[in-house]
């Protein structure tokens, strides 16, 4: 069929890259284009190099807004208790494999890390990152730049500022420009199909 669907993911939505792999999306509708805002590229390295207080804040937020809120659903999964007690983002991520449906930490880490998937993507994908992002760029952007340069399907936009998601323009009540750029990218890809 004619590609018509598009995708947009942000932050820890690392699975977006996996969904775009041709051998993994046979049962999904054709995807014409996708955008990933502030994706991480190295699930092992990025959280380890994430500085404080961001590391502690992200750990607390994930625990509060996901792990603890889903206590009844997740309490019997492997790693739940350790994830609740985790004090750092790397520890929380390492103990999340059972809650994500994986039998082992190694399988989870392999599947959640998009670095190995990027070279196989055949769908136009725009990734927007900021050098000031303490999480996604800290340990991974440099390692994937050659992959983006070698691919005709991947576009990497890197800004000096933007942190981990906001990408505001304007000083007061700034609006994020990533939505506009995302729609423009997807619209351009759709017009070429």
Secondary structure by P-SEA (a helix, b strand, c coil): ccccbbbbbcccccccccccccccccccccccccccccccccccccccccccaaaaaaaaaaaaacccccccccccccaaaaaaacccaaaaaaacccccccccaaaaaaaacccccccccccbbbbbbbcccccccccccccaaaaaaacccbbbbbbccccccccccccccbbbaaaaaaaaaaaaaaaac
